Amino acid sequence: TLIASALFQVLNDSSIAALLQSLVEEEGKGIYFRKREQFVEENEIELTWGTLCERARERKELAIGIVRGFNGEIEMNPDKNASVVLEKGDQVVVFADAL
């Protein structure tokens, strides 16, 4: 599921291919969990998955899913037009460099 999500995003945006290439390199990127506050603006309740992905790209990351803080459920690669509400404790799953 993880690989399929990433490949789907590459098909939609070829600039992400270099990011995925780095995953197979020894010194490449990894999978990390980022706090919701890094993607949600103050007083913002709802956004689309596409907007969240764009915010990740601005950070040179690739958003691939959400981990729900209340039950640990993982949502992988929702539709880019899908409405997303990130609650306190939720995390965004990304391919990225370590911080």
N, C-alpha and C positions, 0 to 999 in steps of 0.2 A: 504494500500500500504506500509506503514511504517513497519508494523509487518511482512508482506510477505517478504520484502527486508531483514529484519534481520534474519528471519527463513531460507531464501535461503543461506545466508552467513554461518549460523550454519551448514547447511547440507554440505557445502564445507569445513568447518574448524571447527571441533568439539571443539577446544579450546576456541571458542568464546561463547560457551554455558554458561560458568560461568559469562561472562559479561552480557548476557541477563538475567540471573537469578537475578543479582543485580538490574536490572530495576524494578523488582516487589517488592523488599525489601524497607522498609521505608527509609533507609539510602543509597539507591542504587544510581546508575549513572543516568544521565539525557541526554537529547538531547541538543546539543550545536552547534553553528555555529563557525567554525574556519576560520581564514584568509587564503587565498591561499598561502601566503608566508610561512606558516608553513609546506607546503607539496611540494612546487615547489622549486627546486634548482635554484640558480642564472644562468641566460642564458638558462634555460630549457624552451622550448616552448611547447612541447607535451610529454605526457606520457600515459600509459595505466591505465584504472581504477584499474586493478590488482596491479600495482605498487603503485598507490595512496593508495589502501587498505592496502598494506604491510607497507607503511610509517605510516599509522594510527595505525596499530598493534604495530609497534615499539614504539609508544607513548602511548600504552595501551588504544587505542581508537578503535572504530569500525566505519569506514566510511560507510554511508548509502545513501549519495546523494550529490548533488551540487545545490547551489542556485546561479543563474546567476545575477550578479550585475546590468546589463543594463536593465533587464525587470522583475526580481524577479521570473522567471520561475524556477521550481524545477525539477531536473532530479534525479530519484530514482534508485539506484542500477543498473547502466549500466552493460553490459556484461564485464567480467573481461579483455577481450582482446580489448575492445573498446578504441579507441584513445580519449584522453581527453586533451583539451586545456583550462587551467584556466586563464581567463583574469583578469586584475586588477578590484577589486570590487567583484569578485566571492568569494563564501564561500563554505567550505566543511561541510556537515552536519554529525555529529558524535554522537555516544553514548559514554559518557565519564564522568569522574569526573570533577567537576568545577575547573577552574584554579584560 
